[in-house]
């Protein structure tokens, strides 16, 4: 069995590389929090998670107080997933869950 290999041509022009903006995690958190606040009118309370997205950019979990109650441990909190692209622009935002501040995960 004969295998043929293509000769490598060192003079051939290289394919242009994609320009990918490498947004750092800290910058993604800042951009997600700011844009989330602008869009929803809610103030981010805490960032509870961050991960890269398959297509580029970041997915950030933001906790907010949706309803303030007394005592504070009964306030209604929510976790939102905020997606930003590689340039830090808002791609998507959705509420994942609601819970009382005093609740713990089991």
Buried (B, 14 or more C-beta within 10 A) or exposed (E): EEEEEEEEEEEEEEEEEEEEEEBEEEEBBBBBBEBBBEEBEBEBBEBEEBEEBEEBBBBBBBBBBBEEEEEEEEBBBBBBBBBBBBEBEBBEBEEEEEBEBEEEEE
